[in-house]
Amino acid sequence: MNHIFLSILGISVTVGLIVIVLILLTPFLNKRYAAKWKYLIWIFLAFRLLVPLSGVNGQVITDTMNQQKMQNVSESEDNYPDNLMNVTTSYRWIIVEIPEQMLLPVNTPSETGKDGISILDIAALIWITGSLIFISVHFISYFLYKRRVIKNGRMIHEAHILNHMFELKHRLHIKRSVYVMEFYEAGSPMIIGFIRPVLVLPKEQYSPEELFFIFKHELVHLKRGDVYLKLLFITANAVHWFNPLIWIMQKEADIDMELSCDERVTQGAGYALRKAYTETLLSMLQKRCAEKTSMSTQFYGGTSIMKKRFQNILIKNRKKNGIFILICTVVLTISLGTLAGCSVAKGDREKENTENENTENENTENEITKEQSTVKQSMENTTILTFFKEGIQEQKQATLAIGDGYSVFLPDEEEWRLSAPDMWTTAINDQVTLWVTHFEGESADSVVRKLESDGYVKEDTHKWWKQEDDFIYHVEQKVFENDIWGVFYSYPTDCEEGWGRELSVIANTFALSFEPDNEKSNRSETADGYLDVEDSQKIRATLDAFAAAYFDGNADTIQKFLSNTYQGEIDIYEGTGVISDLTFKGLSDADGGKIEDGKCIVSLEFRDSNYEDMFLYLTFILVKEEDDWKIQFYGLEG
């Protein structure tokens, strides 16, 4: 801990010197260079405060030289006996061992407490405590403020406001979803949220021109990731909270962030447009200044700062490229860091080597265990199936296919694919099909009556079959403590000696796959229910984009919307008519928008000009993956 604190202290001092120089040069830099260059310098310094960039440590160099010297001495000792015959004078080697205690720094009574705790230990403890308090206060205030915004704010649905938003998002090439909310206590427009950004507007009346400038300003913040950069500055300030120069740096970075954003908003604009932009900022300045959070783009720096922003926006002189200033700052910072790094001592090398050796052994053991686990899992997921076709034995490697509550082994070389939920078809012969049915809650007698009504004839105790036209159908019942499943398969009549023998063996590999009770209960508690507004919007956006790719025949784009568990082929629409009357069904409570077992079924109703007297339906099964909805299955119905 002490070594880390000394390193942080050295970095804080060197960066503090750079901050002083930049503050002194601020009038010159603001006059000649665009604000974005100074903003980039602040970003680099924030990274420097968190990541040691010195790269070289004096003690490391010393230790390396000592190791090299010892290696040379060792080589000399190895060669020494062979060279005795070639010298006239023999030398006597004297080795002096210095006690380890003499190499340790001596603590004076003023530096060490009665319990052996040094002043450095106390300083390091105060530093880490202050850092944790600093970052905790900011995060707590941020989450409380955001909670108030979400709870008391109103989601904006007015078309004229949202149209401004979507148009500017398209101009700025922003693809992220941004929600627009109205919050009475907001002091100014802002972007808040790291994962799901929300653009917050104070409860005021805005003209179209004001909305244009407000949205463009905040969307520029969003595109540049200024919310994340504010978090970077706060984290750097938390680590170096004891240094007032870093507090000043954070304040200057906030100002330059706004100045650079203003420059981006008014880039290429004429004087009249820039003047209109300042009038919008002025109207925001005249509104109340309420509580704010530092982890948002909300900004108010007082009259003097706003005056500086107005001057920067309305200036007519074209400012210079500041890449040279940025490079000079980077080189100077790294150079000072290297000099400071040479004064920081390393810990006990022997202890470090021992720890490294233990870590290497532990990593090796973990890698071996991981490799053994992978091999074991691979062996459990594959098997060899043996078939007898026309009296000849044939063996094929098969891979475990996981269904909804069950599993079955399918031969690899036949390229089985999921053609519908719980239904597989082989690529070798698309007339060969295997599917599974769960007769949940039914008795054995009711299942028998259902099979007999479908034309099946009993072949064995748990086997049934029938023939329809040129196809043969089989079903094998699987009974597990009054829980009845059916494994169905069909094939052409002329394939009895081939597929008939093979599918029977595949059906015998059927097994139930259980999940832990706690996971099942959690899933049943959280997965079922009705789609909320947010999920409906996400699914609608996903299916809109999918439908465009589906009807345009773009298979590569379709791939982006498919879930990790999707096993079917990627199909595109092969009709030649004009598509019209597209309507989604299953996205609301009124038309059955339910979530069952974590899945949602939605259908797209549409017309094809070649079939004007009927509707066509494209059915989807969607699952939620990483806070987004993906398509697990889709198929076209007439």
N, C-alpha and C positions, 0 to 999 in steps of 0.2 A: 504493500500500500504506500509506503514511504517513497519508493522509487517512482511510482506512478504520480504521486503528488509533486515530487521534484520535477518530473518531466512536464507536467501540466503547468507548474509555476514558470519553468523556462520558456515554454511556448507562449504563455500569457504575456511575459515580459517582451519577447521579441515581436509578437503581433501588436502589442500596445505601442511600441515604438513606431511601427508602420501606421497605426491609426492616427498617432499624433501628426506625422508627416502629412497624411491625407487630409486631416482636418485643416491644417495650416494652408494646404494647397487648394482647398475647396473652392474659393472664389475664382482662382485661375482656371481650375478644371471645369467648373460649371460654365465659364464664359467661352471656353475654346472647344470643349468636347461634349458629345451627347451624354445624357445622364446614364444611359445603359452601360457605358464602359465603367463608370464608377460603381454602378450596381453589381456588375460582374466581379469587380475587385472585392467588394464586400462578401459576395458569395464564396469566392476563393478563400478569403481570410476565415470565414466561418468553417469551411472544411478543414482549413489548417489548424484551427483551434480544437477540432475534434479528432483529426487523424494526424499523427506525427509524420510529417513529410520530410524530416531532416535526412532520413535514409541512412545516415552514417552516425555512429556513436563512437566517441573517442575510446571508451573502454573496450568496445568490440574490436576496434583496430589493434589496441594494445594486446588483448588476449590472443588475437590471431597471430600477431608478430611473435608473441611468446611461444605459442604452439609451434610455429615454424622454426623458431630458434631451438626449442627442445628436440624437434624432429631432426634438425641438422646435427645437434650434439649426439643424439642417439645413433645416427648414421656414422658419425665419427668414431663413436665407441665401438661400433660393429667392425669398423675397418682397422681399428687401432692394433689388435694383435698381429694382423698380417703385415703391418708396416714396421714392426719392432726391429726386424733384421736390416732395414734400410736406413736406420738412424744411428748416430754415434752416441747421442745423449738420450737417456730415458727420462721421462717426465712422470711425476707423481701426481695423480688426480686427487684433489681435495674437495669434498662435498660438504657444504655447511648448511644444515637444516635450521631454519628460523622458526620458532614456535608460532603457531597460528594466531595466538593471542596478541603477538606483537604487530601483526598485520592489520588488526581491527582498529577502527578509530576509537580514541579514548574520550569518554564522556566525562566532562567536568561536573562537579556537584551542582552547578547552576543549571546544567542542561538535563539532568536526570532526576526524576522524582524518587521518593523513598521506595516506591514499588517497582522501580526500574523502567518507568514509562517516560520516554524522552519528550521534549517539547515538540519535536518533529512529529511524533505519534499523535500528540494532542491536536496539532495543527491539521494533520491529515484527516483526523476524525471530524473536526469542525468543518473542514472543506466538504467531505462527502455528505455530512448531515445537511449543510446549507444547500448543496446541489439537489438533494432529494426533496427538500422543502420547496425550493424554487420551482422545480419542474412539476411537483404535485399541485401547488397552488394554481399554476397556469392550466394544467389539464382539468382540474376540478372545476375551475371557473368556466372553462370552455364547454365541458359537458353539461354543466348546469344552464349556461346560456343557450346552448343548442336545444336542450330539452324544453326550455321556455318557448323558443321559436317554434318548434314542432308542435308543442301542445297548444299554445295560444295563437299561433299564426294561422292564416287562411290560405289554402292552396288557390292560386289564381287560375281561372278557367276562361277568362275573357279572351275572345278570339283575336281582337286587335292587339292585345299585349303579347299573346303567344306568337302571333304572326311576325311581330318585330323580332322576337327571340329566335325563331326558326330561320328567318331570313339571314340574320347576322351570324348564326352558327354555320350556315351554309357558306357564307362569304369567308369566314375565318377558318373553314375546314375543320370544325370541331364535331366529332362524332359521339362524344360522351353525352349521356342523358343529364339534363339539368332541369330541376324543378324550380318553379317560380312561386314564392310565397309572399304574402303581405303580413307584416308584423308591426303592430302599433308602436312598440317600444324601441324599434330600430332607429338609431340616430342618423344613419345614411345607408344607401344601398351597399350591399356587400355579398361576397361569396363565402359560404361557410360549409364545412364538411370535407373530409379527405376522401372517403370512398364514394358517397353519394352527394355530390355538390348541390347546394341549394342557393339560388339567387334570391336574396331577401330585399324587399322594398319597404320603405316606411309607408304608412297609410296616408297617402297624399294623392292629389290629383295631378297627373302628368300629361303634358302635351306630347304629341308624336315626336317632336324634335328632342324633348328631354328624354323620352324613352329610348330613342336611338342612341344618344350619347351615353346614357347610363348603362344600357345593355352592352354596348360595344366596349366600354371601359371595363366592366366586370368580366366579360368574356375574354378579353385580352389577358386579364389576371388569370383566368382559368386555363387558358391555352398555355401560358408560360409556367404554370404550376407554382404561382406565387404563394399559395396557401402552404404548400410543402416547404418552400423556401423560408417562410416565416417560422415554421416549425424548426427548421435548421438553425435560424438565428436564435430562437428561444433556447434550443438545446445547447448551443455554444455559450450563450449567456449563463445558462444554468451551471455548466461545468466551470466557468470562469467568473462566477458571481462576485468574487472578492475583488475583481479588477474593475474600477469605475470606467476605464477606457473602453471596455467591452460593452458596457451599458450605452455609452455614447455611440459606439459603432452600430449597435442594434437600432438606435433611434435614427442615425444617419441612413442606414440601409432602408428603413421604412420610407423615409423621405425620397430617396433616390428611386425606390421601387415605384412610387407614385409618379415621379417626374418622368421616368422611362416609359411608364404605361401611358401617360399623357402624350408623349412623343409618338408612341406607336398608334394611338387613336387618331392623331391629327397628321399622320405621315402622308405627304402628298396633297394635303388639303390647302385651300386658299385662305386668305386672311379672314374673309367673312365667315367661313365655316369654323375657323379656330376661335373667332370672337364669340360665335354662338355657343361653342363648347365651354368657354370661360363663363358665359352667362348661366349655363346649366350648373356648373360647379358653384357659382355664386348663390344660386337659388338653393342648392343643397346646404351651403354654409349658413344661410339664414334660418334654416330649420333647426329644431331643437337638437341638442347634442346629448344623447342618452348614453346609458351604460353600453360598453362594447367589450369584445374579447380580442385578445392579441392574436389568436389563431384564426383570423378571418381577414378579408381584404378591406374591412371597414377602416376608414382613416379620417382623422381630423387633427391637424397639427397647430391649430390656432391661426390668427389673422396673418402673422408674418410668413408662415409656411404657405398658406394659400396665395399670398401675394407673390411669393417666389414661383409658385406653379403657374400663375397667370403670366408672369414675365417670361417664363420658359416656353409657354405655349405661343405667345404672341411675338416672340423674337423673330426678326427677319433674317438675321445672319445665319448662314449655313454652318453648322458645327463640324469639326474635323473628326476623322476616324481615330479612336483612342486605343487601338490594338497595341501600339508601342508602349503606352503607359501601363497597360495590363501586363505585358510581358516583363517589363522592368520590375513591377511589383512582385510578380511571381518569383523572378530570379532573386530579388533582394530578400524576400521572405524565406526562401529555401536556404539561401546563404547564411542568414542570421540564425536559422534553425540548426544548421550544421555546426556552427560555432558553439551554440548553446548546448547541442547534443554532446559535444566533446567533454563538457564539464559534468555530465551526469554519470555517476558510477554504476556499473552493472552489479548485480547480486553475486552471490557465491557461485562460481562456475561449476564447482563440483556438484553442488546441489541441483543446479540446472540440468547438468548432464544426466544425473540420476533420474530426475523427473522426466526428461526427454526419453530416456531408455524405458522407463516404466510406461510412458504414454505409447511408445512404439510397440511394446509388447502387448499392451491392452488393445491397440488398434489392430495388431496382427490377429489376436484372438477373436476380436469382433468380426474381422473379415472372414476368418475361417468359419466361424459360427454362421455368419450370413450366407456364405457359399454353401455350407451344408444344408441350411434351411431352404435355400433356393433349389438345390438338387432334390431334396426330399419333396418339396412342393411340386416340382416338375414331374417326379415319379408318380405322385399321387394323382396328378391331372392327366396322365396318359396311361394307356394299357394296350395289350395285344389281344385282338378278337380273333377267334378261330371259327371258320365256316367250312361246311362240307357241301360242296356243290357237285352233283352228279358223281358222288363217291370220291371226289378229290378234295384233299384238305388244303385250305387257303388261309393265310394269316395276314391281318392288316393292323397297322397302328391306328389307334383311335384316341381322340381328345375329349375331355369332359365338357359337355355343353350344359350350362346352367339355365334352368327355366324358373318359373314362378313357384318356388317351393319344392322343386325336384331337380334331378340331374340325370343325364343319360350320355353314354359314350357313343360318338359318331366317328366313323373312319375318316382319316385326314385326306386320303387321295381322292375321295369322291366329292370333296368340296361342298359339304352341306351348308346351307344358308337358311336364315330365318325368313320365311316368306310371309308370315303372318304371326300374330301372337301365339306362342306355343305350337307353331307348325314349322317343320323343316322340309326343305326340298333339296335334292342333290343336283349339282350342276351337270352331272353326266347324263341324267335322264329326268327332265322336269315332270314326267308322269309318275314318278316315284315320290310318295309323300309320307311323312310320319308326323303325327300330332298327338298331343296329350290333353285329356279332359279330366277335370277334378269334379267328381260328383259330390260336392260338398253338402252335407246335411241329409243325404239320401240314404235309404236303406238298400240292402242287397236285392230285395225283391223289386223295389221300384226301379233299380238300375236294370234288372233282367227284363222287366216289362218294357222299359224304354228301348232296350236293344232289340227285343222281339218286334216292337212296333216299327222299328227302322228296317226290319227285314233280316236281321242277323239270326243265324242258326248256331246252336250250341255245338261246339266241336270237342271241347274238353271241359274240365271242372271250371276253369277260369278263362277259357278261350272261346271266341265266337267268330263267325265268318259269314260272308255273303258275296254274291257275284251280281254285278250290274253291268250290262252291256259287255264291254271288253276289259273290265277292271274287276279285280278281286280285292275285297276289303277284309281286314282282320282287326280284332280288338282283343287285348289281353287285360283282364282285370287285375289290379294290384290293391289288395286289401291290407290296411294298416290300422288295427284296433278300431274297426267300424268306420274308418275313413277310406273311402273307395276312390280309386283313380282308374282311368282307362288309357292304355297306350294303343292308339289306332295307327294303322299303316295300310297303304294301298299301292298296287302296281298292276301293270297290264297282265292279262291272262297268259300271254306267251312267255312271261318271265318267272314262272313258278319255280323252276329249278335254280334260278339265279337270285333275284331279289327276294323271292319268297323265303328262301333259306336264310339269307343274310339279315333281313329285317326282323325275323324271329329272334335271332341272337342279339341284335341291338336292343330290342324291346326287353330282353331279360336283364339288361344292365341298368334298368330304371331303378332309381333310389330317391328317397326323400332327402331334402337338404333343409336342416333346421337352423334357426338363428336363436341366439340367447334370448331368454325371456325378457331381460331388461331392455334389449334393443327392440324386441317386438312390441313391448308395451310403450316404449318411447315413440316408436314409429306410428303406432295406432293412435297415440294421443296427439301427435303433432302433424302427421301426414294427412289425415282425413279432414274434411270440412269443405267450405265453399271458397272459390277464388275471391281474393280481395281485389280492390281497384288496381293496386300496383301490379299484382301478378297478371291480371287481365290485360293491362296495357303492355306489359313485357311480352306476353304470349302473342298479342295482336301484332306488335312490331316484328317479332320473329317470323310469324306466319305470313305477314305481308311481304317481307323480304324473300322468304322461301317461295311463295307463290310466284313472284316476279321471275325468280331463277327457274322455277319448275316449268312455267309456260314458255320461257325463252330458251329452254333446253340447255341451261348452264349447269352442268353436273359439278364442276369445281366449286361453284358458289354454294350449291346445295350441301356439300360436304361440311361446311362451316356450321350448319344448324343441326347436325346429327349428334346424338349422345354417344358416350363412350361404349354403351351397351348395344348400339345399333349393329345388327348382323346381316341385314338384307342388302340387296343390290341397290344402287342409286338409280332410280327410274326418273324419266322426264316425260312430259306430256307429249304424246305422239299425234294428237289431233291436228287437223289442218284448218279448222274453222276459227271464227273470231270469238274470243272469250268475252263474256259480259255477265252482268248481274252477280258479281261476287259478294257472297254473304257468309260471315262466320257464325256458326252455331255452337253453343256450349261455353261461352265466355262470361256468362252472368248467371245469377241465381234463377232468373226467369226461364232460361232455356237450358237448365241443368248443368251449370258450371261448377261441378263438384270435383274434389280431389279425393281419390280413393287409393289407399296403399301408396301414396306419394306420386300417383299418376293422374293425368287429366286427359280426357278424350274430347277433341274438338273436330268439327267437320267444316269443310269449305264447300258451300253450295254455289254452283255456277252454271252458266249455259254455254253451249258450243253452237255456233250458227249452223253446223251440219246436223244438229239434233235439236231443233227449236221447240219440239213438242215435249221435251223432257228436261229435267234437271240432272246434272252430274254431281257427284259428291266425292271429295277428297278427304279421307278420314285420317286423323293424326292421333297418336298416343305420345304424350309429352311427359318428361320427368324433369325434376329440378336438379341441376348440377351447379354447385358453386354460385348460388344466388342468381342463377339464370336458368331459363327453361330451354330444354333441348328435345329434339324429336327422336323418340325411340322406335317408332314405326309409322309408316304412312302408306296408304293404298287407295286406288281409285275404284269407285263403285258407280254402276250405272243407275 
